[in-house]
Amino acid sequence: SLTLGIVGLPNVGKSTLFNALTRNDVLAANYPFATIEPNVGVVELPDSRLARLAEIHSSERILPATVSFVDIAGIVKGASEGEGMGNQFLANIREAEAICQVVRVFADDDVVHVDGRVDPVSDIEVIETELILADMQTIEKALPRLEKDSRKDKGLVEVVAAVQEAQKILNEGKTLFSQKDKLDFAKLRELHLMTTKPFLYVFNADESVLTDPERIAKLKELVAPADAVFLDAKVESELLELDAEDAQELLDSIGQDEPGLHSLARAGFHTLGLQTYLTAGPKESRAWTIHKGDTAPKAAGVIHTDFEKGFIKAEIVSFADLDAAGSMAAAKAAGKVRMEGKDYVMADGDVVEFRFNV
Ligand code: GDP
């Protein structure tokens, strides 16, 4: 499954954010190491096109795409030295295909910072170092066996070379993802190395930061080219309790035009390299999740494996054209509906009907 793992130092607001993600009412205690139970929170990817599709097709319901986040407890300074890096932690990290780091930039004297001060630059470094150290350990453990096995199994020779290259990069203090052009990630897959995953940063901020474009630009620059999301985790939880009008008022008061969870969902989707295509009919208007670059048969397979196996062609209209035409019949009359074959690479916003053999 495609999930992002939430990591971060204690007391940065992980549980608070996670509560908002799951809408569960887990206690967010003002206490380091409070995050214990890992779990998964699923958020919808906001997509205003679906409402329009549902209108055009008189759909009974709308089904947006979703993004999942798994709460990964256990990364703290020194985590790679044992404490906190339990099996559960490793299992959760493995499940995640990207890493979402929550970074504290809110100031609140009532909330203890683990290092005694709010310092996003140093916090990011601490977490990154822990992840790099953990990967180095994984490699140190795995490499002797891989080397030994590669003497009998020649297929492993290239794996050993890739692992050694990864080790060199980690020794230089760099994440593997940052050097992905030099590495064959497929050969490293078995090791589930954490720094091969793309990172996404969530800056847990207060109003003073959220309304300060210069500060935001600086923090964005700090983590670029990774995505950065700015939100107030406490406000995100509060928003869920409010009706639409009050929620908008609260957002206005901190200078935001939409809930931070919306931008988080979009950034998560982007970091995972995902995109959507759309289907619409009287039953439902729906967004389906695929990887960027997926072909039409691959996309069909997301609905049903039989659709991929028996793929004949895809009838496609772009959302913009369908929206402008106002109906499928009008879009067809205007020559906007195309037939695409098995080599077609899906574009974002394609509205699709698949033709297939069963
Ligand atoms: P975790 O250890 O990273 O999971 O952090 P928590 O979510 O438990 O948050 C630690 C403390 O910080 C709790 O008392 C939260 O209420 C508080 N907190 C979390 N987010 C914010 C925020 O955006 N602003 C402020 N002022 N406090 C926050």
Boltz pocket constraint, residues with backbone or C-beta under 6 A from the ligand:
constraints:
  - pocket:
      binder: B
      contacts: [[A, 8], [A, 9], [A, 10], [A, 11], [A, 12], [A, 13], [A, 14], [A, 15], [A, 16], [A, 17], [A, 27], [A, 28], [A, 29], [A, 30], [A, 31], [A, 32], [A, 33], [A, 34], [A, 35], [A, 106], [A, 107], [A, 108], [A, 111], [A, 204], [A, 205], [A, 206], [A, 231], [A, 232], [A, 233], [A, 234], [A, 235]]
      max_distance: 6.0
